[in-house]
Amino acid sequence: MIGRNVAARHDIGRSAGVTRVFVRHSTSQTTTTPATNIATNPFPQQRETANPVYKFQTADKKKQKAIREGITLLGIDSAHEHRVPAWTRPAKADGTPIEQLTPAQRFAEFNRIQNTTRGLGSRVERRYRPTDLITNPPKVEDISLELLMASQTHMGHNTSLWNPANSRYIYGVRQGIHIISLETTAAHLRRAARVTEEVAYRGGLILFVGTRKGQMEIVIKAAELAGACHLFTKWTPGSITNRDIILRQKEVKVVDQLDQNLGGFDMYKATMRPLMPDLVVCLNPMENYTLLYECGLKNIPTIGVIDTNADPTWVTYAIPANDDSLRSVGVIAGVLGRAGEAGQKRRMDDANSGKVSWTTRPEITRHMKKEIQAVVRERKMVMGRIQASVEGFTEEEQKILQAGRHEGTEEVGEDEMVDMLQQLTGNEVAKTAEAVTGLAQEKASQFASQLTHEEMEKQTADASAGPDLEAQLGAIESELEAIRKETAGIAQGLALNEKPE
């Protein structure tokens, strides 16, 4: 019989998913029946196989069935477990129950067990937190090969991207990637940290540069620790070579050894040139070639993180490490920031003890010399007015005044004049005024004695000739009175100008 006819007659074709194998098995079955049954049941085997209904299950249903069976087995296992006495139930060694404990006794037993087992288990001494590299960066003493490897500083670039100048820093190759030697990285990082510390100790200006995404917080924290400047945006070309134009409006401060602002340098700030950094720390040299080139033109030392695809000759102090990992860059920047912090602390300690670890810039030194010379010239002019001639006196009279004041000395130096101003007191000023008054009277007497006998006789003859004698005597007295007033004004001026501060 044809298979499809059998399937159609016994309603097998109505069920979906009937395979040829099933049809083949259903048609190949052969049974031997007695001859008596052939007449009454012409198709005995087909009638027997037509009763069962074949149900085909999908994969989801099979999965659900397996889950139900597993849950059932778990329930059976848990039922068996619960038949055993619970471990919390107080029992003796042989399993016989004992009397129930009170809550207080249970709590005391719990504390005893806890104190007994407190020292068991493992203890994690140090946990890794990503923010620790920013909030609490490592110091130079914390540099270790384990820290560098955990920070992925040894991972380089593909061997096809390497720069042959980095062959001395490469340890080997693994799966087509260059591996940087951690011993070399640690040695170069310690050297760069020492350079940063010494520059900060001598009052140098340090600049931290990191322009890649995610390096902003790292750069800011490192600059804050080292007391330096930071840059996390694109470098403006010409900020060093053409700083007179680009940075001409930037604010500048003049501080002392204790970092306190100093006044009196307004003229210098208005005419000075913008400052240049004394050290540049670049975390991604590949994107800041212009900055490194300008530093090379101005002989500014640089520190850079050099990966296997970078050129180590771009920087002065190279640190071979992975510049693509934020954790690697964070460790390096944190170590350099801590080194700068140590240098600043040393400098402030020496300043508090009276030792200055840095020298003044030549531009400020020249400006200070000019200011001192201007002050000295102004002081000389003031003192010259005090000891110079007074209106109304002739040259001979000025010599007489100078001889009386300085005991025959006609010129007084600057140092002697400053000492004289500091030593004068109120009584000395009064004595000087009395001396000047005496000199004025002496001058009047000398002026009267200079009149010759002939002139006096002539004036006497002229006086006898007319009433003009009284007018001439009045003129002489008025002149003497004017001299006395001028002398009193000189004494008052000396008292005001020479008053000690």
Secondary structure, DSSP 8 states (H G I E B T S, - for coil): --HHHHHHHTT-TTSTT--HHHHHHHHH------HHHHHH-SSHHHHHHHSS------HHHHHHHHHHHHHHHHHHHHHHHHTS--TTS-B-TTS-B-----HHHHHHHHHHHHHHSTT-S--------TTHHHHS---GGG--HHHHHHTTTTEEEEGGG--GGGGGGEEEEETTEEEE-HHHHHHHHHHHHHHHHHHHHTT--EEEE--STT-HHHHHHHHHHHT-EEE-S---TTTTTTHHHHTTT-----B-TTS-B-SS-HHHHHH------SEEEES-GGG-HHHHHHHHHTT--EEEEE-TTS-GGGSSEEEES-SS-HHHHHHHHHHHHHHHHHHHHHHHHHHHTT---S---HHHHHHHHHHHHHHHHHHHHHHHHHHS--TT--HHHHHHHHHHHHTT-----HHHHHHHHHH--HHHHHHHHHHHHHHHHHHHHHHHHTS-HHHHHHHHHHHHHSTTHHHHHHHHHHHHHHHHHHHHHHHHHHHHHT---
